Amino acid sequence: MKNIKWIFVLYAVLSAVCIMGIGIAISEKSLFLAILAVAAWISVMGYGFKTKKKFREEGKL
């Protein structure tokens, strides 16, 4: 590995936090928070893949 792309580390951490939020929402039996956490997780993953595609097109990966 040549160098760390910190933006991808941030996306990974945020994604893990969203997954933890899903677990917390399930344990609290809160459907609203579960849906909110899933939506946040999908958007974080989407931005991560979008950023990766952008980096590939620019030749930075």
TAMOUR-V465153 format. One line per field, one symbol per residue. ss: DSSP state (2 for helix, 1 for strand, 0 for the rest). phi: phi as a letter, one per 40 degrees, with the letter a starting at -180 (. if undefined). psi: psi as a letter, one per 40 degrees, with the letter a starting at -180 (. if undefined). A space follows every 10 residues. Layout:
BEGIN
ss = ???
phi = ???
psi = ???
END
This chain:
BEGIN
ss = 0000022222 2222222222 2222222000 2222222222 2222222222 2222222200 0
phi = .caccccccc cccccccccc ccccccccfb cccccccccc cccccccccc ccccccccgc b
psi = hdihhddddd dddddddddd dddddddefh dddddddddd dddddddddd dddddddefe .
END
